[in-house]
C-alpha cells in the first residue's frame, strides 16, 4: 500500500521529519515500560533494497554475502538493546491485485532494459536499472528465521498486521518506507531508507505534525488516504474530485497546482464536509461508496472505529475459498506454519487457491529458455495434486496462478489443475504425510517429494547425497528434462558451482570477478533460484522430508561463482579447472555428473555438448591485473547500510547481438502429464501467534 504523494509531502513538511537516535529512543521507551526490552517492528518488504548491498545482482544473487549483511543488520540493533520482529507479505489481497499487476508490468520493462544493456555492453547495468534478485523476498524470510529472529508471514495485508502488532505490543516504532504507516493510528513510523547503522540514527515521520499542519484529527487520516488515492481507491477514479478540490482551494489560497497543494486541497475538502454535513460518508463525494468504505476500513485496527463510517467495521469472513477441499486441521496447520515462516506456498493454495510469483530476471527475447513459470509448472501441478483433489477424484479445483513471465499481460490468472503423481499407489493421504508418525511415513515423504519432479525411481540414490547437493542434482535433472536446449556445459556449470560453493566463505566469494556478463547465464541463474523456491514448496507439501535450511540458496548457489563456471565451461575449460584443482571436489563433481547422466539416459534424454565460446571465463582473484583483463569487478560496499553503488567497468567486450524474438507461452490452461520428482511435516502442534484472533480473513 501507499498513499499517492503523501510520503513526498511529509518529507518536505517542516517539522514532520525528525532525526532520532535509536539508542536514545530505546532508552526512553524502556523507562516508560520498565522490565520490557524495546521492540521494533520491521517491514521486511521495505527493507529488501537497502538490505541487498551486494554489488553483483544480475547473476542470480550473492546469497552468502547477503546473509552476512543481514547478520550485520540484526547485530547492530542487538548491540543497541533493541529486539526486532520482522513481517513479510504472505498474500496479495484481491482488492489490490490491479495495483500489483501494474507494478509487475512496470518492472517487466525495467528488466527488458537491463537485458538489452547486458547484451549490448557485456556488463551489469548501473543503479538506474537495478532489480532485486529473483526470490529475494521469499528467501529473506527464511534467512532471518535461520538467524534466530522472530519472523512472521502475513495472512492479510502486511501493513495492517505490522501496525496492529506494533500497537498491541507497545513497540517503540515501525521501521519501514510506506506512507500508510502515517495513516494507521499506531506507533511512530521510522524510515528505513534514511537509516544509518553506523550511527543508529534515522528519520521519524510525525503523524501529529501532519495532522496539525492539515488541521485534521487522526480519525480523518484514513479518509484522506483514500481521497488522495491508494492501492484500494485508484487515483484515476478521483480525478474529478481532485479537480473540484483544487478549484475551491485556489479560490481561497494562492496555489501552483503541486502535489503538496493537492494534499492541502483534499484536507480542506474533508474539513468542510465534516463541518457542513457531519462526518458520515455520503454519495455526494462522487466516489464509489463501497470502494471508499473498504479503503477507510482497511486502516482501522482492532478496536478502532471511524467517524466517517455509517456503521461498525464488518468482521472479516473466516470462511475460506477452498473450504470444501480441505479439512479444518489441515488448513489450521498450514496457516500456523505459513505465519511462522515454516513452510512455503501451501497455505495460499489451501486457503483461497491463489498463488503469485513476482518478476524474474529473464530475457523476453530469448526463446530457447522457457520462462521459469512455464518450466516449473508441471512440478507445481503435482504439488497442487498433493494438496487438493485431482480431477480423477472429483470435480477438482483449479489453482489461480498470477505468475509474471514474458507474454503474460496478467489480465487474468492462469488456471492450473492439480495432477496425480506418477506413482502406482497414487497420491498419499495428506494427513498421513503431515501428521503420520509410523516409521514408513518418513520414506513416503521422501518418495512423494521426488515424485513431484519425476525422480521417485531414484529416491535411494538421491538420498545418499548431502541435502544441499541433492537439491542441486534434482533441479539440474528437472531443468534438463524439461528444456531440450540445456547443454552439457550448462550442467557442468551448475554442478561445479554447487561443489565449489560449499567450501567458500562470503569474503572469498566477494573477491570473485568475471570478464563479462552473459545474458543467458543471467537467466540460468535466476531459473535455478526460482527452482529452489519450488523445492521448498514441495518440501512443505510433502511433510518436510528434508530440513528447510538445507534447501536455501546460501548453501547451494552463488551468482558470480555460477557465472564464472558458466563462462569457463562454455569456453572449453577442463573439469580440473572448473573444480579449481581440488581432487576431492573433482571426485564429487564426477559422481554428481554421472548421476545426472544416468537419470537422463533412463528418461530417454541425451544432453548435447553445445559450447558457446566467447571470452575466457576464468575467474580472477586478487593476483590478476584488472587493467589487462578488464573484468567486471564488484567491491564490498564501504557504507554501513545505504543502498549499494554500482561500478561500471573500464572496458568490456560486448556480446554478439541476439535475434529479437518474442516468446510465445504455452497453453495457459495446462492439461499436460509430465513425469517429475519429489520431498516432511512434523507432528502438528497448534501455536498461538501474537495476534491470534485478530487476523483471520
Beta strands, then each sheet from edge to edge (+ up, - down):
strand 1: 17-21
strand 2: 39-43
strand 3: 83-88
strand 4: 150-153
strand 5: 173-176
strand 6: 189-191
strand 7: 201-205
strand 8: 354-357
strand 9: 398-403
strand 10: 414-417
strand 11: 513-514
strand 12: 632-633
sheet 1: 1+ 7- 6+ 5+ 2+ 3+ 4+
sheet 2: 8+ 9+ 10-
sheet 3: 11+ 12-
end
